[in-house]
């Protein structure tokens, strides 16, 4: 295919995409296929001679679409939102054509530079503390990662590297493997499974901080303090705390929940002070030695609205912060934005300097040198400019309103109950009654394929999650979804003993 | 921007892309900007109200293009090729619109299924051993990763997990951190820096196997054997060997280079047998206990041609294999394909099973559940079908011929020398003389901005790398590049004492 044919096929593809997205709600949101369905629909081997483009396009409907879960259908309420907007798609087309690999400044300066500036733009939209903004002279700044899981891992590794460095500075004879085996990281027991995985990858002990329903599943400072004291007494080295929205609920716990039962002022201060006390055994004269990473993968986008920004209070005590514009800020996947207070902490943990990557502008520490950066900042640039801050705020607020609307419908029905506070775009709810009746209801809902939800578990209860996801979801879709849910609930309750 | 406007803007973008790629050779391949150039060209903050699309598009030429290194210019000979083809771009457009996140089969069955089948297609094109093909009943199979660095890390972590599991099986009381701290992995001293980084991330000792110019920088079995014996005597646990093309040369070392100075037959067998002997101290009754990962990031694409396939002989002894179709097989970034002999080794190392990812078709082990899979297999499907195997083979062969043509030009000029065998699409060459004269020559070449090359170091010598990269490179570009190089060499040699 040459450029001339691409002009024709590309325009056909633009129409195909527009058609797909304009008519997506007519498709069953959840596919009706069995595992292995696709293999029999296509040849067992690649063709020797080229196929025609017409055949390839025909196969999109024949082979692919029957097996697609339509994440951008306004009837998709499962998992969490994943962004999809026309400006982001246009930017991605351009990014694919430029097709540069931004593993150093010289490998494509525009790629590194736009990323640095876009991360500043977004950091300012979130009103991050000045320390996290790169500017021309800052020591902090942002970098795009693929996913929040990746950011968690990167933060954990940087923290590990910093902890080992600090301990070696005061005790140079201590073997490095001996240090690593004593490190212990902490994370909420409501955290996403990727946190546990990050601990496995980094080879460090990862402890879960137990939470209680009565505390709305938020980590309590006193619990954390006790764990750290016990671990220290056992000869371990606390070095990492990860906070997050409690994932199954998407209920952003808020750093205030760490606030102490003692009289230290400032929201997250307690965590910082406590951990510094412990680490200061190894390093003195430095006030913050525990790495605090805040992950607000979903909730982060809402912080561009002043009314939701208080959820991030306490950020001033964090070393790193991450959220996913590819979830709720209209920037297509992947775009997980991560800021650190000190770029050198990240660069130091991963720096490699082979000759084939050296260039004339090798100013260490000025930029992050990422490994596999596409031109992902282009889509941030297109989206921020084509929506404007106000357009993005309106978008967030609309989703929160739709969730509140759904909450009202649930609350107005005596058969149902709300299982967790509705803070942003997620409603956790269930039929009053057994787990069995709720499991049956969910199965019935998904088998209908008109709307799609997934469950979560809260203190042993099987709960249905209703996440407002698609860009095009309107009030009428919410009401239609509720109509379907109540209709199926009726059926289930008649069939099953209540 | 609504769908109607996207139809218009999308078609304009298709033309913009076609224009860019058709006229790319008129642009300076390497940009003439200083670090920080971009920040002053755009506002310091995102706009409150939307910008117009016209302004955004105008800024592509004003802000972005001056800072782009044009990887798809036929005058780009730096680093390594990165793929760019029209079928892949069309597939990426579709992938962006479908915009599903394939972290489980249910999250979008077509995404998981097409990936599994495309990995089989490609595995068959490479004539991989049957064990690596998933089929309907196989235990092995392929999965798409982002980069070869990621694949290296994944293989290392899976190997670590397997080694720990095996040791614990025979010695359940042994503390896990005590095992990890004794593990030692091996890699060539010519390996890409990402290998060292993978060791850092996994927190395991990584030793470099020294290589010699006289052996063409290939790892020697005897050297490896000696290192392993010494480490074992010191109480360490050898568990991982990574082989690769020697990256600065892109000279695929070939597994035959491991062939032993003793009488064991079979190319890579020596490595396997040797390592098994050591591991069998902990686990008996199993013939293969060292994980062998083969990374052919660049060279791998060439194995679709029968004449280059012998470079991969020995694959039958490997546990995992990886290469990057996003380098040399016309599948746009990112698409790094990794096969394992046993899917359970990977799944076992990373498995997490939270309720919110459970679904009715939870058949463990049937598929890989990747964390952040876009619909990347779509571009494999489009490219394989639109080129056909023959078209892809022709493409590889043409690049190798162009490299040979450049090699002939160098060899015909007495002032230059070839620094390493030309096996595929890379020519390592230099002016006979000092490093200084070669450094000056390279600087002069890149400052001209007409062609772009990067250096490497071979046994203390500063060497120029000439990699055939772009899809549209023709003989005339090669000859023009050589004309420029010799013209600049003339200048440099007149200025500097020879």
Interface residues (C-beta under 8 A of the other chain):
Chain A: X1 X2 X3 X4 X5 X6 X7 X9 X10 X11 X13 X14 X15 X16 X17 X18 X20 X21 X22 X31 X33 X34 X35 X36 X37 X38 X39 X42 X44 X45 X46 X47 X48 X49 X50 X51 X53 X55 X56 X60 X63 X64 X65 X66 X67 X68 X69 X70 X71 X72 X79 X82 X83 X84 X85 X86 X87 X88 X89 X90 X92 X93 X94 X96 X97 X98 X99 X100 X101 X105 X106 X107 X108 X109 X110 X111 X113 X114 X116 X117 X120 X121 X122 X124 X125 X136 X146 X147 X149 X150 X157 X160 X161 X177 X178 X180 X181 X192 X193 X194 X196 X197 X200 X201 X202 X203 X204 X205 X247 X248 X332 X333 X334 X349 X350 X352 X353 X354 X355 X356 X357 X360 X361 X363 X366 X367 X371 X372 X374 X378 X381 X382 X384 X385 X386 X387 X388 X389 X390 X391 X443 X454 X455 X456 X457 X465
Chain B: X1 X2 X3 X4 X5 X6 X7 X9 X10 X11 X13 X14 X15 X16 X17 X18 X20 X21 X22 X31 X33 X34 X35 X36 X37 X38 X39 X42 X44 X45 X46 X47 X48 X49 X50 X51 X53 X55 X56 X60 X63 X64 X65 X66 X67 X68 X69 X70 X71 X72 X79 X82 X83 X84 X85 X86 X87 X88 X89 X90 X92 X93 X94 X96 X97 X98 X99 X100 X101 X105 X106 X107 X108 X109 X110 X111 X113 X114 X116 X117 X120 X121 X122 X124 X125 X136 X146 X147 X149 X150 X157 X160 X161 X177 X178 X180 X181 X192 X193 X194 X196 X197 X200 X201 X202 X203 X204 X205 X247 X248 X332 X333 X334 X349 X350 X352 X353 X354 X355 X356 X357 X358 X360 X361 X363 X366 X367 X371 X372 X374 X378 X381 X382 X384 X385 X386 X387 X388 X389 X390 X391 X443 X454 X455 X456 X457 X465
